[in-house]
Structures are given as structure tokens and as C-alpha cells.
Amino acid sequence: MAPKKRQNNIYNIFLTHFKSLSNSITSNAQDGLIKSKPYF
């Protein structure tokens, strides 16, 4: 039971990290669009 719980914990950490990573990529992309808008 212990290894399963540990594996689940690692999965949760990975999921949280992935969510924050995709959030930062999305916000960076939006910032880039806003900054590059005058050039269009």
C-alpha cells in the first residue's frame, strides 16, 4: 500500500508542475501577442 501511495504523490506533484508550466507558457504567449501587436 505504501509504494502505491508514494507513486500517487509523485504523480500529483508532476501534475501540479505540469499545470503551472502550461499556465506560464499560456500567459507568456498572451504577453508576447500583446507586445507584438503594434508590429502587425
PyMOL CGO cylinders between C-alpha atoms (Angstrom):
from pymol import cmd
from pymol.cgo import CYLINDER

trace = [
    CYLINDER, 0.00, 0.00, 0.00, 2.88, 2.36, 0.78, 0.3, 1, 1, 1, 1, 1, 1,
    CYLINDER, 2.88, 2.36, 0.78, 4.53, 2.23, -2.69, 0.3, 1, 1, 1, 1, 1, 1,
    CYLINDER, 4.53, 2.23, -2.69, 1.16, 2.93, -4.34, 0.3, 1, 1, 1, 1, 1, 1,
    CYLINDER, 1.16, 2.93, -4.34, 0.58, 5.99, -2.17, 0.3, 1, 1, 1, 1, 1, 1,
    CYLINDER, 0.58, 5.99, -2.17, 4.10, 7.21, -2.89, 0.3, 1, 1, 1, 1, 1, 1,
    CYLINDER, 4.10, 7.21, -2.89, 3.59, 6.75, -6.64, 0.3, 1, 1, 1, 1, 1, 1,
    CYLINDER, 3.59, 6.75, -6.64, 0.32, 8.70, -6.42, 0.3, 1, 1, 1, 1, 1, 1,
    CYLINDER, 0.32, 8.70, -6.42, 2.11, 11.51, -4.57, 0.3, 1, 1, 1, 1, 1, 1,
    CYLINDER, 2.11, 11.51, -4.57, 4.77, 11.73, -7.30, 0.3, 1, 1, 1, 1, 1, 1,
    CYLINDER, 4.77, 11.73, -7.30, 2.00, 11.78, -9.92, 0.3, 1, 1, 1, 1, 1, 1,
    CYLINDER, 2.00, 11.78, -9.92, 0.24, 14.62, -8.09, 0.3, 1, 1, 1, 1, 1, 1,
    CYLINDER, 0.24, 14.62, -8.09, 3.48, 16.63, -7.91, 0.3, 1, 1, 1, 1, 1, 1,
    CYLINDER, 3.48, 16.63, -7.91, 4.08, 16.06, -11.63, 0.3, 1, 1, 1, 1, 1, 1,
    CYLINDER, 4.08, 16.06, -11.63, 0.50, 17.07, -12.44, 0.3, 1, 1, 1, 1, 1, 1,
    CYLINDER, 0.50, 17.07, -12.44, 0.79, 20.28, -10.39, 0.3, 1, 1, 1, 1, 1, 1,
    CYLINDER, 0.79, 20.28, -10.39, 4.13, 21.11, -12.00, 0.3, 1, 1, 1, 1, 1, 1,
    CYLINDER, 4.13, 21.11, -12.00, 2.73, 20.47, -15.48, 0.3, 1, 1, 1, 1, 1, 1,
    CYLINDER, 2.73, 20.47, -15.48, -0.30, 22.67, -14.80, 0.3, 1, 1, 1, 1, 1, 1,
    CYLINDER, -0.30, 22.67, -14.80, 1.81, 25.59, -13.59, 0.3, 1, 1, 1, 1, 1, 1,
    CYLINDER, 1.81, 25.59, -13.59, 4.17, 25.09, -16.53, 0.3, 1, 1, 1, 1, 1, 1,
    CYLINDER, 4.17, 25.09, -16.53, 1.35, 25.19, -19.08, 0.3, 1, 1, 1, 1, 1, 1,
    CYLINDER, 1.35, 25.19, -19.08, -0.15, 28.19, -17.28, 0.3, 1, 1, 1, 1, 1, 1,
    CYLINDER, -0.15, 28.19, -17.28, 3.12, 30.11, -17.52, 0.3, 1, 1, 1, 1, 1, 1,
    CYLINDER, 3.12, 30.11, -17.52, 3.51, 29.15, -21.20, 0.3, 1, 1, 1, 1, 1, 1,
    CYLINDER, 3.51, 29.15, -21.20, -0.04, 30.37, -21.89, 0.3, 1, 1, 1, 1, 1, 1,
    CYLINDER, -0.04, 30.37, -21.89, 0.47, 33.68, -20.08, 0.3, 1, 1, 1, 1, 1, 1,
    CYLINDER, 0.47, 33.68, -20.08, 3.84, 34.16, -21.80, 0.3, 1, 1, 1, 1, 1, 1,
    CYLINDER, 3.84, 34.16, -21.80, 2.19, 33.55, -25.18, 0.3, 1, 1, 1, 1, 1, 1,
    CYLINDER, 2.19, 33.55, -25.18, -0.51, 36.10, -24.37, 0.3, 1, 1, 1, 1, 1, 1,
    CYLINDER, -0.51, 36.10, -24.37, 2.13, 38.61, -23.25, 0.3, 1, 1, 1, 1, 1, 1,
    CYLINDER, 2.13, 38.61, -23.25, 4.01, 38.00, -26.49, 0.3, 1, 1, 1, 1, 1, 1,
    CYLINDER, 4.01, 38.00, -26.49, 0.88, 38.59, -28.54, 0.3, 1, 1, 1, 1, 1, 1,
    CYLINDER, 0.88, 38.59, -28.54, 0.12, 41.82, -26.70, 0.3, 1, 1, 1, 1, 1, 1,
    CYLINDER, 0.12, 41.82, -26.70, 3.70, 43.07, -27.09, 0.3, 1, 1, 1, 1, 1, 1,
    CYLINDER, 3.70, 43.07, -27.09, 3.94, 42.16, -30.78, 0.3, 1, 1, 1, 1, 1, 1,
    CYLINDER, 3.94, 42.16, -30.78, 0.52, 43.55, -31.71, 0.3, 1, 1, 1, 1, 1, 1,
    CYLINDER, 0.52, 43.55, -31.71, 1.85, 47.00, -32.79, 0.3, 1, 1, 1, 1, 1, 1,
    CYLINDER, 1.85, 47.00, -32.79, 4.03, 45.28, -35.41, 0.3, 1, 1, 1, 1, 1, 1,
    CYLINDER, 4.03, 45.28, -35.41, 1.10, 43.71, -37.25, 0.3, 1, 1, 1, 1, 1, 1,
]
cmd.load_cgo(trace, "trace")
